[in-house]
Amino acid sequence: MVNRSSQTLSTTINQNTMNLQETIQEQIDEVMDTFDFERCSEALRLVECCWLNDIYDEGRVYQLRKHGRERMKSACAMAITAYESLRNDPEEMIYKMGDTGCLIGHCSIYTGDKEEKPWVKVNLTCYIDNSINDGKDFEVVSNVHKKPKKSAPISFGVGDHPDYKYDDSI
C-alpha cells in the first residue's frame, strides 16, 4: 500500500490564513508532487483485473496521476458539502472518500472546537489487492430492501448532494 498525506492545522502564507479551498488545493498539489505514481503503476501490473492494465506503458503514470487528482477532488467536494451543513457543530469529524478500486482519495475535515482550530487532511492511497475489484451477485428478497426516501440519499448521509438524482428503478 502506497499512502501519502498532508495535514494542515493552520497554514499561513504571507501571514494570511488560508481558507478551506486553498488549503485543500495546497494539500492535493503536495500529494501529487510526493506520491510515487511510478511504483504504484508497476505494482498494479500484478492485479489482473485492474483497469490500468488496459493502458499502454507510456500512459500508465499519466492516467494514475489524472485519476488520483480526480479521486481526491471528488472526496473533498463531498466532504465540503457535509462540512457546510456541520460547520457550526463543534467537534464533528467528516470523512469522505472517492475511489476507482485501486486509487482511493480521502478527505477529512474537523470542524474544530474552543481549543482547536478546524483542520483538513487529504490523502491518496493505492491498494494492491486482487479482492478490491471483486464483487458477487446476490438475490434481492422482496420487502427486505425498501426504497430510500427522496430526501435521504444513501451514499452521503448529510443532506442532499448537489449531483444526487433519485433513481426509483432500484
Secondary structure, DSSP 8 states (H G I E B T S, - for coil): -EEEEEEESS-EETTEE--HHHHHHHHHHHHHHHS-HHHHHHHHTT-TT-GGGGS-GGGHHHHHHHHHHHHHHHHHHHHHHHHHHHTTSTT-EEEEEEE-SSEEEEEEEE---SSS--EEEEEEEE---GGGG--------TTTS----TT--TTT-SS--TT----TT-
